[in-house]
């Protein structure tokens, strides 16, 4: 039986009956990424909350297993066995899904929707600002460097795996320092990164497309690519996101992880 990591839109599609549960036997797996994305979606408004309610019902009903560990904690735990993982955010959001699943949506007041929007903005705006900064300051410089020094064909053949791992080592170091007041420093050459080969390879392909200028970093891409941290040789990945599918299809190894329901 196949184990399938699902992106967030799968729960929307199953919950809102846009497509049915796969006919062949599979284990669908939910993740912290989907929990947080469903729990902070801009769709939690008066017009679209019914879509989120149905997605929440699907998330509660269909997964055989849920990985509650967020992506950065998941990586840290792989390198530091004594690292204590906390699932408070995910468990609280799941409790919220349980309440939403049985809620009379007509009873939700406008002031409640305004408060929901305020809380979502608190979470999403800093990430959005960070991505906008990358798009406006860092990527144009990299695009210009690529334009002047290499061709798209050459860049696609270049191995930048070290740079991608080094980027995540820096990100985890800063994240752990500010979040846990402890510095988790990972060596980008550590062989244990092989466990996350799908994840780092997808980011490598994606960064090359950004450097070539065919893509821009977007908030949803950031989330979708982080969901690949849970995918290894034991899993397939189910997504309907056309950009993510294009990225995966650019690489033979990544193409093999794509799950297609029958």
Order of alpha helices (4+ residues) and beta strands (2+ residues): beta-alpha-beta-alpha-alpha-beta-alpha-alpha-alpha-alpha-alpha-alpha-alpha-alpha-beta-alpha-alpha
